[in-house]
Amino acid sequence: MRRLVLEPRPMASPVWGWASPVLAVFLTCIAGLLIFALLGKSPVEGFQVFFIRPISSFWAVMELLLKATPLALCAIGLAVGFRAGIWNIGAEGQFILGAIFATAVALHFGDWPVISLLAMMIAGALGGMTWAAIPAFLRSRFNANEILVSLMLVYVAQLLVSWLVFGPWKDPMGFNFPQTVMFSDSSLLPTLIDGQRLNLAFLIMLGGLVVAHVLMNHSRLGFSMRTSGQAPLAALYAGFSNRQSIYMGLLAGGACAGFAGMAEVAGPMGQLTDKLSLGYGFAAIIVAFVGRLHALGILLASLVMALFYVGGEQAQQYLNLPSAMSRVFQGMLLFFLLATDLLVNYRLVLRPSLRS
């Protein structure tokens, strides 16, 4: 008797590794059109609103790049850890802590030109690193699972920011809304183009992608981290420090996510609220894997994910669909990515059964 089993498929070309996310994006778009039809909306109109309208004008493209900036920042930091086999799932919490630390600087030293903004950048990165250092310490000292620890810390960070904006940092003139006072002009990131909201964080993100690419692919530290992730015993034999990989993987993710949080409050928001993040830290995990943990791939994947965010807002406004549509597309993208990876890396074969 024979049975169907999965066996690894030899990769004929690395092109297949990049074909998988492209196919996943295509299948996500097709499935999205089917969802529009099931909801009683015209698939053609849904496609236009969700995918065309967000890039139909110069202003719309600038808004898309603005939305892609925190996604790419979080994703590139996560990619550094993922390559080392360190699974940082708490970028959302590190994003929030970066925003909190930056807000503390803005509220107390916000009137100092240039200096306050530089201090906010440093504080944002330190805030994210501080939050990431907790699972790093617990993993290296007690072998605690960094997935669970970093994920649970997200909810602690959400409660912390809620306490701050409902309590000591609440704007007394804010009509009882949970928010801080608006930051001064000295604490806001300068915009790149007059009349647009795209700011300096976009250029810093591009620079960060270049630095991360060099670090991961053209440095001894990157080589040691990749070796630790792919072959831990070989890394130990070569004298590479496993503890160093743990701390570098988590702290890099924390620094990037924390800086993204700073860019959000010092950019389009201009203040801290309890609705700070739209799930950027979680969506960045999908961005990192769709981008194949590669700097250029992450940039392209962040644009696709930003399109889903903006498209979801457009669908809510013009098609009267729920705001959760963007999350539906994110989930479908992850599902199809896993499915296409399975098809690319494995094949079904008939094997003789061991049972008589």
Buried (B, 14 or more C-beta within 10 A) or exposed (E): EEEEEEEEBEEEEEEBBBEBBEBBBEBBBEBBBEBBEEBEBEBEEBBBBBBEBBBEEEEBBBBBBBBBBBBBBBBBBBBBBBBBBBBBBBBBBBBBBBBBBBBBBBBEBBEBEEEBBEBBBBBBBBBBBBBBBBBBBBBBEEEBEBBBBBBBBBEBBBEBBBEBBBEEBBBEEBEEEBBBBBBBEBBBBEBBEEEBBBBBBBEBBBEBBEEBBEBBEEEEBBBBBBBBBEEBEEBEEEEBBBEBBBBBBBBBBBBBBBBBBBBBBBBBBBBBBBEBBBBBBBBBBBBBBBBBBBBEBBBBBBBBBBBBBBBBBBBBEBBEBEEEBBBBBBEBBBBBBEBBBEEBBEEEEEEEEEEE
